[in-house]
Amino acid sequence: MTTNPSSPREALAHVLATFADEPDTGMAVVATRNQPVRGAVTGLTWGDLRALAAELADRPTRAEVLRETAPEMDAIAHEYGVFGVGSRLRQLADDAEAGEPR
């Protein structure tokens, strides 16, 4: 039994793995057909989806960004007498990894 992907990133990876043999030029998502002119087709090709997946793989996750910025944001907040910012950002990172939308 398989489990449902827990994020759009995982869903995209699953779709691309399932349709790995599809050529890059094939249409994965058809947005319009015969609009604005007969024979025109717009949408996303399998190559487009693979390129998007590659871009996503190069970007840090939300949790990674929160963890990376926590110490600096905490230091800035301390200058203004605000405490606990770093802890809160780390908690948000944990929540993001657990799949809780916030």
For each residue, the residues with C-beta under 8 A, 3 or more apart:
1:
2:
3: 6
4:
5: 8 10 11 13 14
6: 3 10 99
7: 10 11 99
8: 5 11 12
9: 12 13 56
10: 5 6 7 13 14
11: 5 7 8 14 15
12: 8 9 15 16 49 52 53 56
13: 5 9 10 16 17 53
14: 5 10 11 17 18
15: 11 12 18 19 28 49
16: 12 13 19 20 46 49 50 53
17: 13 14 20
18: 14 15
19: 15 16 22 28 46
20: 16 17
21:
22: 19 26 28 46
23: 26 46
24: 45 46 47 50
25: 45 46 47
26: 22 23 45 46
27: 30 41 43 44 45 46
28: 15 19 22 43 44 45 46 48 49
29: 43 44 49
30: 27 33 41 42 43
31: 42 43 44
32: 35 40 41 42 43
33: 30 40 41
34: 37 38 39 40 41
35: 32 40 42
36: 40
37: 34 40
38: 34
39: 34
40: 32 33 34 35 36 37
41: 27 30 32 33 34
42: 30 31 32 35
43: 27 28 29 30 31 32
44: 27 28 29 31 48 49
45: 24 25 26 27 28 48 49
46: 16 19 22 23 24 25 26 27 28 49 50
47: 24 25 50 51
48: 28 44 45 51 52
49: 12 15 16 28 29 44 45 46 52 53
50: 16 24 46 47 53 54
51: 47 48 54 55
52: 12 48 49 55 56
53: 12 13 16 49 50 56 57
54: 50 51 57 58
55: 51 52 58 59
56: 9 12 52 53 59
57: 53 54
58: 54 55
59: 55 56
60: 64 65 68
61: 64 65 96 97
62: 65 66 93 96
63: 66 67 93 94 96 97
64: 60 61 67 68 93
65: 60 61 62 68 69
66: 62 63 69 70 89 90 92 93 96
67: 63 64 70 89 90 93
68: 60 64 65
69: 65 66 72 73 89
70: 66 67 73 74 85 86 89 90 93
71: 74 75 86
72: 69 75 76
73: 69 70 76 77 85 86 89
74: 70 71 77 78 85 86 87 89
75: 71 72 78 79
76: 72 73 79 80 85
77: 73 74 80 82 83 85 86
78: 74 75 81 82 83
79: 75 76
80: 76 77
81: 78
82: 77 78 85
83: 77 78
84: 87 88
85: 70 73 74 76 77 82 88 89
86: 70 71 73 74 77 89 90
87: 74 84 90 91
88: 84 85 91 92
89: 66 67 69 70 73 74 85 86 92 93
90: 66 67 70 86 87 93 94
91: 87 88 94 95
92: 66 88 89 95 96 102
93: 62 63 64 66 67 70 89 90 96 97
94: 63 90 91 97 98
95: 91 92 98 100 102
96: 61 62 63 66 92 93 99 100 102
97: 61 63 93 94
98: 94 95
99: 6 7 96
100: 95 96
101:
102: 92 95 96
